[in-house]
Amino acid sequence: MTGLHPVPPAAFEPGAPYINFHWHSPEPARIANTAIQADVSLQRFTTMPVTHYFDVKRVCHGCQRPFLFFAAEQKHWYEELGFSIEADCNRCVPCRKQQQGIARQRESYQRLFHIEHRTPEENLEMAECCLALIEASVFDRRQTERVRMLIRSVPEKARQALMQRVLELERETSPGGAAR
């Protein structure tokens, strides 16, 4: 049920229902009449259970755009996924997806980096991961030399597309080009 607008009592009143809102949703950030009831028995790692979730206004730390952390999404985070009630959402969905993609690229790169004798296909995957991490500004653009080295063991057809990306990155950082 949504559309609730519970109001906590101003002071402790014996027999009054316990109402507690999340610390990250102060009155100005809450959107009125959007509250949903929480199931406090499903909240983990909390000393002060939250009784209601509100849609809350946020500004993304990644792109600086405003977004809403929906009450239903909070309920999912804290009750189904088991996130600590102290966790807060500070990135919009597109920025979270981008961060997750970067994390997957890093994991793949790390896994491939530790393979002593990689196949050409693994070198291709590693080169693609490295390029993606350079493009996301995780790796320095000087890592294009590592990509060139990896590409040398890749079949010609796949090599051409990767070399085009390497050349574009190098042009952007050349003395006449503008670095990002």
BAKE-481584 format. One record per residue (C-alpha): residue number from 1; x, y, z. Coordinates in Angstrom, 1 decimal, padded with zeros to 4 digits. Each point is the difference from the previous one (the first is absolute). Example, Ala and Ser with C-alpha at 12.3 -4.5 7.8 and 13.67 -1.06 7.14 Angstrom:
<rs>
   pos        u        v        w
     1    012.3   -004.5    007.8
     2    001.4    003.4   -000.7
</rs>
This chain:
<rs>
   pos        u        v        w
     1    000.0    000.0    000.0
     2    001.5    003.4   -001.0
     3   -001.2    003.5    000.6
     4    000.4    000.0    003.7
     5    001.2    003.0    001.9
     6    000.8   -001.0    003.5
     7    001.1    002.6    002.5
     8    002.1   -001.0    002.9
     9   -001.1    001.3    003.4
    10    001.8    003.1    001.3
    11    000.9   -001.8    003.2
    12   -000.2   -003.5    001.3
    13   -003.6   -000.9    000.8
    14   -000.7   -003.2    001.8
    15   -002.2   -002.3   -002.2
    16    000.6    002.0   -003.1
    17    001.2   -001.9   -003.0
    18    003.8   -000.1   -000.6
    19    000.8    002.1   -003.1
    20    003.5    000.5   -001.3
    21    001.2    001.4   -003.3
    22    003.4   -000.7   -001.6
    23    002.8    002.4    001.0
    24    000.6    000.8   -003.7
    25   -003.5    001.3   -000.6
    26   -000.5    003.2    002.0
    27   -003.2    001.9   -000.5
    28    001.2    002.2   -002.9
    29    001.2   -003.0   -002.0
    30   -003.1   -002.1    000.5
    31   -002.8    000.1   -002.5
    32   -003.3    000.2    001.8
    33   -002.6   -002.7   -000.3
    34    002.4   -002.6   -001.5
    35    000.8   -002.0    003.1
    36   -000.3   -003.8    000.1
    37    000.0   -002.1    003.1
    38    003.3   -001.8    000.8
    39    000.3   -003.5    001.3
    40    002.4    000.5    002.9
    41    000.5   -003.7    000.5
    42    001.8   -000.2   -003.4
    43    002.4    002.9    000.7
    44    003.4   -001.2    000.8
    45    002.8    001.6    002.0
    46   -002.1    002.7    001.6
    47   -000.4    001.3    003.5
    48   -002.8    002.5   -001.0
    49   -002.3   -001.7   -002.5
    50   -001.6    002.2   -002.6
    51   -003.8   -000.2    000.0
    52   -000.7    001.8   -003.3
    53    001.8    000.7   -003.2
    54   -000.7    003.2   -002.0
    55    001.0    001.0   -003.5
    56    003.0    002.2    000.6
    57    001.6    002.7   -002.1
    58    003.7   -000.5   -000.7
    59    002.8    001.5   -002.1
    60    002.2   -002.5   -001.7
    61    003.7    000.0    001.1
    62    001.0   -001.1   -003.5
    63   -001.8    002.3   -002.4
    64   -001.4    002.6    002.4
    65   -003.6   -000.5   -001.3
    66   -002.9   -000.2    002.3
    67   -001.7   -003.4    000.4
    68   -002.5   -001.7    002.2
    69    000.8   -002.9    002.3
    70   -003.4   -001.6    000.0
    71   -001.6   -001.5    003.1
    72   -000.5   -003.3   -001.8
    73    003.6   -000.1   -001.0
    74    001.1    000.7    003.7
    75   -002.3   -002.9    001.1
    76    001.7   -002.2   -002.5
    77    003.5    001.0    001.1
    78   -000.6   -000.3    003.7
    79   -002.4   -002.9    000.2
    80    000.6   -002.2   -003.0
    81    003.7    000.5   -000.8
    82    000.9    000.4    003.7
    83    002.0    003.2   -000.3
    84    000.8    001.7    003.3
    85   -002.6    002.6    000.9
    86    002.9    002.4    000.3
    87    000.8   -000.3   -003.7
    88   -001.2    002.8   -002.2
    89   -000.5    000.4   -003.7
    90    002.2    002.8   -001.4
    91    000.0   -000.7   -003.7
    92   -002.7    000.0   -002.6
    93   -000.9   -003.3   -001.8
    94    002.0    000.8   -003.1
    95    003.1    000.9    002.0
    96   -000.4   -003.2    002.2
    97   -000.2   -002.1   -003.2
    98    003.1    001.7   -001.3
    99    001.9   -000.7    003.2
   100   -001.1   -003.6   -000.1
   101    001.2   -000.3   -003.5
   102    003.4    001.5    000.9
   103    000.2   -002.4    002.9
   104   -000.7   -003.0   -002.3
   105    002.7    001.2   -002.4
   106    002.5    000.4    002.8
   107   -000.8   -003.6    001.2
   108    000.4   -001.4   -003.5
   109    003.3    001.9   -000.5
   110    001.4   -001.2    003.4
   111   -001.0   -003.6   -000.8
   112    001.6    000.1   -003.4
   113    003.1    001.8    001.3
   114    000.8   -002.9    002.3
   115   -000.2   -002.7   -002.8
   116    003.6   -000.9   -000.8
   117   -000.5   -001.2   -003.6
   118   -003.0    001.7   -001.5
   119   -001.7   -001.1   -003.2
   120   -000.4    002.6   -002.9
   121   -003.7    000.1    001.0
   122    000.9    000.8    003.6
   123    002.5    002.7   -001.2
   124   -002.8    001.5   -002.1
   125   -002.3    000.0    003.1
   126    002.7    001.6    002.1
   127    000.7    002.6   -002.6
   128   -003.7    000.9   -000.2
   129   -000.2    000.2    003.8
   130    003.1    002.2    000.1
   131   -001.4    002.3   -002.7
   132   -003.4    000.3    001.8
   133    001.8    000.8    003.3
   134    002.1    002.7   -001.8
   135   -003.1    001.5   -001.5
   136   -001.6    000.0    003.4
   137    003.1    001.9    001.4
   138    000.7   -002.9    002.4
   139    003.3   -000.8   -001.8
   140    002.4    002.7   -001.2
   141    000.1    000.5   -003.8
   142    003.6   -001.1   -000.1
   143   -001.4   -003.5    000.4
   144   -000.7    000.0   -003.7
   145    003.5   -001.5   -000.4
   146   -001.1   -003.0    001.9
   147   -003.0   -000.3   -002.3
   148    002.2    000.2   -003.0
   149    002.1   -002.9    001.5
   150   -003.1   -002.1    000.6
   151   -001.3    000.7   -003.5
   152    003.1   -001.4   -001.7
   153   -001.2   -003.5    001.0
   154   -003.6    000.5   -001.2
   155   -001.2   -001.2   -003.5
   156    000.1    002.8   -002.6
   157   -003.8    000.5   -000.3
   158   -000.5    000.8    003.7
   159    003.3    002.0    000.1
   160   -001.3    002.7   -002.4
   161   -002.9    001.1    002.1
   162    002.1    000.2    003.2
   163    002.8    001.8   -001.7
   164   -002.5    002.7   -001.1
   165   -001.0    000.6    003.6
   166    003.6    000.1    001.1
   167    000.8    002.6   -002.7
   168   -003.0    002.1    001.0
   169    001.2    000.0    003.6
   170    003.5    000.9   -000.9
   171   -001.1    002.8   -002.3
   172   -001.9    001.5    003.0
   173    003.1    000.0    002.1
   174    002.6    001.0   -002.6
   175    001.6    003.5    000.4
   176   -002.4    001.5   -002.6
   177   -003.0   -001.9    001.4
   178   -002.0    000.8    003.1
   179    000.1   -002.5    002.9
   180   -003.2   -000.7    001.8
</rs>
